[in-house]
Structure formats: C-alpha cells, structure tokens
Amino acid sequence: MIILDTIQTALAQLSANKLRTGLTMLGIVIGVGAVIALMAAGQGAQRGVTKEVSGLGSNLVFVKPGVTEQGGRFSVGAMTLTTDDAEAIKGLPYVDAVVSQFELDIENQVVGNGRNTSAAMTATEPDFTYVRDWEVEAGRFLIDDDVSRKATNVVLGAQVAEDLFDTPQNAVGKDVRLSFGPFSLNLTVVGVMEKRGAAGTGGDDTQILIPLTTFQTRIPFGRSPTGEENVGQIVVKATGGGKVNETKDDTYDLLLQRHDYTEDFTVETQEDLTATAREVSRTLTMLLGAIAGISLVVGGIGIMNIMLVSVTERTREIGIRKAVGANRTDILLQFVIEAVIVTLVGGAVGVLAGIAAAQIVDGQDFGTGSPVTTMVAPWSIFVALGVSAIIGLFFGIYPAFRASRLDPIEALRTE
C-alpha cells in the first residue's frame, strides 16, 4: 500500500506540472526514438546484405584475383586469374558448373532507341544463368556460339531494358551502344533477364551481360601482356550444399599448385561473404546504437537537473511530509518513482516514434538509387525501454537522496 500511495502521489505531482514533465520526457523520447530508428537501420542493412548474398545463387564458391605484397598486405584486383584456371577447376570432384566473368561495376553509358541510361557490365559465359539461378524474361541468353564467335551480342537487365525500350519484348533485336571510358561497343540485344529487384545483388536489374571472349578480345586489359585471357572472378557451383566447403578447399589447393604456390587469389563461400558482411553490419549497428545512446545520457542529465529544481521548489512540501511522519525512505521513493515514471513513459513514446521513423524511411532511396531497408528487432525495443528505466533510476537517485536528507525544521522555514 505504501508503494501504491507513493506512485499515486508521484503521478499527481507530475500531472500538476505537465509542461515541466513533458519537457523532462522530451530528452528520453528523442534518445529512445533515435536508438530504435538507428538500430533498425543497422539491422535492415544486415538483412539486406544477407539477402543479396543469398540472391547470388546456391552452393557457390567465389574465386577472386589478388596479389600478396611485402609486409603481408593483400591487394585484391590484380590480374592473376585466367580462363585456364577456370577450365582446371571444372575437373575437380563435386563441381557442378564453373563460370568465368569480368565485371565493370562503374556506371557505363548505354544508348539505344534514342535514349540513354547507365549500367554495370558483366562479361560472362552461357552457364551464368544456371549458376546464378536467374532466368531470361524475353529472347535468349548468351550461347556457346556467341562465345566462340566473340559475338557483339548483349543481354540486358530488366531495368536497363525498361529505361531504353519500355518492355523486354521491345528490346530484343534492337541495337545499343555501350560506352565506358575511352572504349565503346556496338551491340545487338538478344535477350532481357527477368526482374530480380531487391532479391538479387542490388545491381542485377541495372546491368548488361556480354560474351566474355568479346570483352577479352576488344578491351586491352582483357588479356595479360603474355596473351593469357584474364578473368575478374571465377564462380564455382558445387553439386550440393554439403560439398561447398570441400569444393572450396579443393579449389584453393589446385590454384595454389597452378600459381607456383603463390597465394595471389582468394577463395570464399557464400557463408564466408555473409559472415563478413554480418560482422561489418553488426559493428555498424553497435556504433549507431552507441551514438544514439549519447542522447539518452543527455536526456538522463536533463532529468536530474529538473528533479533537482523540483526538490528546491518542493522543499517546504518535503518538510511538511516529514513533520507528519514521513521518513527518509518515503521521500526517497517518491522522487525515484517520479524519475522512473517519466523515463518509462518517455521511453514508450520514444519507441513508438522510433518505429514510426523506421517505417517512414524503409524503402526510401533519398535520390541515391539504393533503397534504405529497416527492420525493428523486438530485442531493441526491450533494450531501449530497459535502458531508459535504468537511466531514470540512476539520474533520479541523487535528487531523491538530496530530498530525503533535508532537515524538516529547515525545510519548513523555506518560503
């Protein structure tokens, strides 16, 4: 009953000073809302990366070029892989398919039908659609004849086809010109890929695909100075999920032997890529949460300041309560409960504000072309509410302790 009476007294006191109570809550509302919204952004980024890696296909091993420099540093991007390496990997057990490719992720200009757009370019082979689990919407994909003839054929991503020709069917058979840096290619559209949207790698719909041999023949850095055919990445599809790690190890051993035991490449599975991305996203989420947590601390300091002012204003009231029998514990509880109520109510409002902000931002690209993904995790709500209660308790103790220590006679003399 004593606790219930104390809570009722605290609520009555807070209701009597609505403006001050509202301003006291404001810092907690902003802090909790910021924590919920920013952590939702971090969680969304983590989910988005996982989704993108999953959208690459299934049971995949990725081989990328690189070079080990002095001091143990590893530089990715050197031309150290060739089509001969890919052919050798095809002979390994548990290998279902192998695709060599070269990607130019820069914004290359594509012109067609009197319009232009930008797209990433991937030079690849016919098995690309099987490895990537990605089907053609209209026309056909690249075939062996395109590769052997070094044909100037191209398959468009869904968004590129829409930008230039409105529909996939309109694009097939039309001519486009690809320009990147000082180079340009006149190409004939033979197919359009199905729309992948956010389920793919984020750039699936805004890329074009040409035969790897066409790229190697017409672009200078497609071949090494000794005439070897360079590739930017080799994608290996294992025969099953249980053989991925074994395929990874076999690929690594084979390439190490082929490259004279020089580790100038990296071999990773989808799980490796996902784990790395998750770790980066987790670090980002914690950083965003810590930044938002600063505003919670500021809000807690505001609560302490307001409570100290309240103690000063209510000195006479405290003296009267002590004179009629209230002890130090009663006074301490009243002020601590007031602080906790303020932070819990403010925390609840902050949670609603944070969830609303996350929902508003979700799916918006803000002109960057890459939509923001947010995901409010239930645990973040409980953490935010728990932290807000702890802050109220922590920053409310000193003012409450100060109030409980007031001498009743001195307090009654206060005007």
Secondary structure as UniProt FT lines:
FT   HELIX           2..16
FT   HELIX           18..54
FT   TURN            55..56
FT   STRAND          60..68
FT   HELIX           70..72
FT   STRAND          74..76
FT   HELIX           83..89
FT   TURN            90..91
FT   TURN            93..94
FT   STRAND          95..112
FT   TURN            113..114
FT   STRAND          115..124
FT   TURN            126..127
FT   HELIX           128..132
FT   STRAND          136..139
FT   HELIX           144..149
FT   STRAND          153..156
FT   HELIX           158..165
FT   HELIX           168..171
FT   TURN            172..173
FT   STRAND          175..180
FT   TURN            181..182
FT   STRAND          183..193
FT   HELIX           197..199
FT   TURN            200..201
FT   HELIX           204..206
FT   STRAND          207..211
FT   HELIX           212..218
FT   HELIX           220..222
FT   TURN            225..226
FT   STRAND          229..230
FT   STRAND          233..238
FT   HELIX           241..243
FT   HELIX           244..258
FT   TURN            259..261
FT   STRAND          265..269
FT   HELIX           270..313
FT   HELIX           315..323
FT   TURN            324..325
FT   HELIX           328..361
FT   TURN            362..363
FT   TURN            366..367
FT   HELIX           378..404
FT   HELIX           408..413
//
